[in-house]
């Protein structure tokens, strides 16, 4: 199963999201997007945007990387 990439405002928001999902029975391989390098070079991507992600200083760069992956069909 491919991992789910989570773009969260910070690590606490990510951890809270994963705890909630696991309590609901979801057992995905959740990956926190620490920075753009986490998603750079991927051919496909699935995931969620959580909390205050748009307030991150690196959000524009992450957004461009994700949009590029999606534009290539991933």
C-alpha positions in Angstrom: 0.0 0.0 0.0 1.3 3.4 -1.0 1.9 5.9 1.9 -0.4 8.8 2.5 1.5 12.1 2.6 0.2 14.5 5.2 0.9 18.2 4.8 0.1 19.7 8.2 0.9 23.0 9.8 3.2 21.3 12.2 4.2 18.0 13.7 1.6 18.2 16.4 -1.2 18.6 13.9 0.1 15.6 12.0 0.3 13.5 15.1 -3.2 14.4 16.1 -4.5 13.5 12.6 -2.8 10.1 12.6 -4.1 9.3 16.1 -7.7 10.2 15.0 -7.4 8.1 11.9 -5.9 5.1 13.7 -8.7 5.3 16.3 -11.1 5.0 13.4 -9.4 1.8 12.2 -7.2 3.2 9.4 -3.8 1.6 9.2 -2.2 3.5 6.4 1.5 4.3 6.2 1.2 8.0 7.1 4.2 10.2 6.1 4.6 13.7 7.4 5.7 16.2 4.8 8.6 17.9 6.7 9.7 19.9 3.7 9.5 19.9 -0.1 12.2 17.2 -0.3 9.7 14.7 1.2 7.6 14.8 -2.0 10.2 15.8 -4.6 10.8 13.1 -7.2 7.6 11.2 -6.5 5.6 9.9 -9.5 2.3 9.6 -7.6 1.0 11.0 -4.4 -2.0 10.6 -2.2 -2.7 12.4 1.0 -4.3 15.1 3.0 -3.9 18.7 3.9 -4.4 19.2 7.7 -4.8 22.2 10.0 -2.7 25.3 9.4 -0.6 24.0 6.5 -1.1 27.1 4.5 0.7 29.1 7.2 3.9 27.2 6.7 6.7 29.3 5.2 7.5 26.5 2.7 3.9 25.9 1.7 4.2 27.6 -1.8 7.1 25.3 -2.7 5.4 22.2 -1.4 2.2 23.2 -3.3 4.2 23.6 -6.6 5.9 20.2 -6.1 2.5 18.4 -5.5 0.8 20.2 -8.4 3.7 19.1 -10.7 3.3 15.4 -9.6 -0.5 15.6 -10.2 0.0 17.3 -13.6 2.1 14.3 -14.7 -0.7 12.0 -13.9 0.2 11.1 -10.3 
